[in-house]
Amino acid sequence: MSYNQPGPYGGQQPQQPGPYGQPQPGPYGQQPQAPYGQVPPPPGPPQGGKKKTGLIIGAVAVVAAIGVGAYFVFGGGGSSVADDGPHKLTTPATVLGEYKKSASGDDSSMSDKDVKDAEKNGVKNAQGVGADYQAGDTKTNPLAVKYLKFIGVYGEISDPEKVVDGMFAEMKKKSSTDNSDTGKLVGSPQSFDSDGAVMKCQETKIKNDTPSSGETSSAPKEMSMPVCIWGDHSTLGIVIPVDLATAMTGKNADLQSAADTSTKLRGEVRVKS
């Protein structure tokens, strides 16, 4: 993927997403489309870290876009987690003590078509939610900033593990057949302990094929990011947590850390109906 058109986080409004569409690269300051909504633009950092931050934001959108078309495989079979009653998903202004919701509010929630597709596949009374969060100040210390993208749906789900496995399978299929502008999933989803939910995470890698120049000269040729998905009998959540400084080193994604973050997030955004 080319990053000479870094994602925004300041400036122009992002393009409206198409249902299950591909991320559409735009001019500097615009964000490619992402599934179930968009990665919203937070304030841009100062010159020293601006382009590097743009690389990460663009990459987050690409990782999120891998999930486009990952249909819901609800219904049938048994379940590996207990049903603790109906719950819904929320998007608080602050999560995990330090992440603040972006100014775009809940613009990252699932589209109406996504929700209708979920209903067709067995999610009763399906409702979609989503938000983008940021920890740290892009103006004073851009390379210490952390981002967290959250996309979810809630309703009635009979087989949570089947949902999670089905989504990862579709994501894998899509990332294997799409062109180089789409991130690639690495290996297989790994299971992690999560209180009352199926929790699986997988590494994604995004190529940075932009020629090195100026401020982007230290950017890695390939960036690794985690994607975690949880499922229970009433909620499904997709989480992409990204530490900018770590991502810029090119190190492999820490799936255990991502699972821990996703588990904590679930505990804060999931409330009784």
C-alpha positions in Angstrom: 0.0 0.0 0.0 1.2 3.4 -0.8 1.4 5.9 2.1 2.3 9.0 0.2 -1.3 10.0 0.9 -1.4 9.5 4.7 -4.7 9.4 6.5 -5.8 12.6 8.0 -6.5 13.2 11.6 -7.0 16.8 10.9 -8.4 18.8 8.0 -10.8 17.6 5.4 -13.8 15.4 6.0 -13.4 11.7 5.1 -15.3 10.1 2.2 -18.5 8.4 3.0 -18.1 4.7 3.3 -19.7 2.2 0.9 -21.1 -1.0 2.4 -18.4 -3.7 2.3 -16.3 -1.4 0.1 -12.7 -1.1 -0.4 -10.7 1.7 1.2 -10.5 4.5 -1.4 -7.2 6.5 -1.3 -7.8 10.2 -1.4 -5.6 13.3 -1.5 -3.6 14.3 1.5 -5.8 15.0 4.4 -8.5 12.5 3.4 -9.0 9.0 4.8 -9.7 5.8 2.8 -13.0 4.2 3.5 -13.2 1.5 6.1 -15.8 -1.1 7.0 -18.7 -0.2 9.1 -17.7 3.5 8.9 -14.5 5.5 8.7 -11.4 6.2 10.7 -12.1 9.8 11.8 -9.5 12.6 11.6 -8.0 13.7 14.9 -5.8 16.8 15.1 -2.6 16.5 13.1 0.8 16.4 14.9 3.6 18.9 14.3 5.9 18.6 11.4 8.3 16.2 13.1 5.8 13.3 13.4 3.0 14.3 11.0 3.8 12.0 8.1 4.6 9.1 10.4 1.3 9.5 12.2 -0.4 9.7 8.8 1.2 6.3 7.9 -0.2 4.7 11.0 -3.7 6.1 10.5 -3.8 5.1 6.9 -2.7 1.6 8.0 -5.4 1.4 10.6 -8.0 2.1 8.0 -6.5 -0.7 5.8 -6.5 -3.2 8.6 -10.1 -2.3 9.3 -11.0 -2.7 5.6 -9.8 -6.3 5.7 -13.0 -7.0 7.6 -15.2 -5.6 4.8 -17.4 -8.4 3.5 -16.7 -10.6 6.5 -20.3 -11.7 6.8 -21.9 -12.8 10.0 -22.3 -16.5 10.5 -24.9 -16.6 13.2 -27.1 -19.3 14.4 -26.9 -23.1 14.7 -24.7 -25.3 16.9 -23.8 -25.0 20.5 -21.6 -22.5 22.3 -18.4 -22.4 24.3 -19.5 -19.5 26.6 -22.3 -19.1 29.0 -25.2 -16.8 28.3 -25.3 -14.1 30.9 -28.4 -12.3 29.6 -29.0 -9.6 27.1 -26.4 -6.8 26.8 -25.8 -3.9 24.4 -22.7 -2.0 23.3 -22.0 1.6 24.1 -19.2 4.1 23.1 -18.3 6.1 26.2 -16.4 9.4 25.9 -13.4 7.9 27.6 -12.3 4.2 27.8 -9.5 2.4 29.5 -8.8 5.5 31.5 -6.9 7.4 28.8 -8.5 6.9 25.4 -10.8 9.8 24.3 -13.4 9.4 21.7 -12.6 11.3 18.5 -14.5 14.4 17.5 -16.4 12.5 14.9 -18.3 10.7 17.6 -19.9 7.4 16.5 -19.3 7.8 12.8 -17.4 4.5 12.8 -20.5 2.5 13.5 -21.8 -0.1 11.1 -23.8 1.0 8.2 -27.5 0.4 7.9 -26.8 -2.3 5.2 -24.3 -4.0 7.5 -26.9 -4.1 10.3 -29.6 -5.5 7.9 -27.1 -8.1 6.7 -26.6 -9.1 10.3 -30.3 -9.4 10.9 -30.7 -11.6 7.8 -28.1 -13.9 9.2 -29.8 -14.4 12.5 -29.0 -11.5 14.7 -32.4 -10.5 16.2 -32.9 -6.8 16.8 -29.3 -6.1 15.5 -27.8 -2.8 16.4 -24.4 -1.5 15.1 -22.0 0.7 17.0 -18.5 2.0 16.6 -16.0 4.6 17.6 -12.4 5.7 17.3 -10.3 6.5 20.3 -7.0 8.2 20.9 -4.7 8.4 23.9 -1.9 11.0 24.0 -1.4 14.4 22.3 -0.5 14.5 18.7 0.7 18.1 19.1 3.2 17.8 21.9 4.4 14.2 21.5 2.9 12.5 18.3 5.0 9.4 18.5 3.6 8.6 22.0 0.1 8.5 20.7 -2.0 5.3 20.8 -5.1 4.6 18.7 -8.0 2.2 19.2 -10.7 1.4 16.7 -13.8 -0.3 17.9 -16.6 -1.7 15.8 -19.4 -3.8 17.1 -22.9 -5.2 16.8 -25.3 -6.4 19.5 -28.5 -8.5 19.4 -29.1 -12.2 20.0 -26.3 -14.6 19.0 -26.7 -18.3 19.4 -23.1 -19.5 18.6 -20.5 -16.8 19.5 -17.5 -19.0 18.5 -18.9 -19.7 15.1 -19.4 -16.0 14.6 -15.8 -15.2 15.4 -14.3 -18.1 13.4 -16.5 -17.2 10.4 -15.4 -13.6 10.4 -11.7 -14.5 10.6 -12.1 -17.0 7.8 -13.7 -14.4 5.5 -11.0 -11.9 6.4 -8.3 -14.4 5.6 -10.0 -15.2 2.3 -10.4 -11.6 1.4 -6.8 -10.6 2.3 -5.5 -13.5 0.2 -7.4 -12.5 -3.0 -7.3 -8.7 -2.8 -4.6 -6.6 -4.4 -1.5 -5.2 -2.5 -3.5 -2.2 -1.2 -5.1 -4.5 1.4 -3.3 -5.8 4.5 -2.5 -9.4 4.8 -3.4 -11.7 7.8 -0.5 -13.6 9.2 -0.8 -17.1 10.5 -4.1 -18.1 12.3 -6.2 -16.6 14.9 -5.1 -17.2 18.5 -7.5 -17.8 21.3 -7.1 -15.9 24.6 -8.9 -16.1 27.9 -11.6 -13.5 28.2 -14.3 -13.3 30.9 -17.4 -14.8 29.5 -16.5 -14.4 25.8 -14.7 -16.0 22.9 -11.7 -13.9 22.2 -9.4 -14.4 19.3 -6.7 -12.2 17.8 -4.6 -12.3 14.6 -1.6 -10.3 13.3 -2.0 -8.3 10.1 0.9 -6.8 8.0 0.6 -3.8 5.8 3.3 -3.0 3.3 4.6 0.6 3.0 5.8 0.8 -0.6 6.2 4.6 -0.6 9.8 5.5 -1.4 11.6 6.8 1.6 12.1 10.5 1.7 12.3 13.3 4.3 10.3 12.6 7.4 9.1 9.2 6.3 12.7 7.9 5.7 12.6 6.0 9.0 9.2 4.4 8.4 9.4 0.6 8.2 8.8 -1.2 4.9 6.1 -3.3 6.6 4.0 -2.6 9.6 2.3 -5.1 11.9 -1.0 -4.5 13.7 -3.3 -6.8 15.7 -7.0 -7.4 15.1 -9.1 -8.9 17.9 -12.7 -10.1 17.7 -14.8 -11.1 20.7 -18.1 -12.9 20.7 -20.7 -13.7 23.3 -24.4 -14.4 23.2 -25.4 -10.7 22.7 -22.4 -8.8 21.4 -19.6 -9.0 18.8 -16.7 -6.6 18.9 -13.8 -5.9 16.6 -10.9 -4.1 18.1 -7.7 -2.7 16.5 -5.4 -1.2 19.1 -2.3 0.5 17.8 0.7 2.0 19.6 2.3 4.4 17.1 5.8 4.2 18.4 5.8 0.4 18.4 4.2 0.2 15.0 6.8 2.4 13.5 9.6 0.0 14.6 8.2 -2.7 12.4 8.0 -5.2 15.3 5.4 -8.0 15.2 2.1 -7.2 16.9 1.8 -8.2 20.5 -1.4 -10.3 20.4 -1.5 -11.0 24.1 -1.4 -7.3 24.9 -4.1 -6.6 22.2 -6.3 -9.4 23.7 -5.9 -7.8 27.2 -6.8 -4.4 25.9 -9.9 -5.9 24.0 -11.0 -7.7 27.1 -10.8 -4.6 29.2 -12.6 -2.6 26.5 -15.4 -5.2 26.4 -15.9 -4.8 30.1 -16.4 -1.0 29.7 -18.5 -0.8 26.5 -20.8 -3.8 27.2 -23.7 -3.1 29.5 -26.9 -4.8 30.5 -29.9 -4.0 28.2 
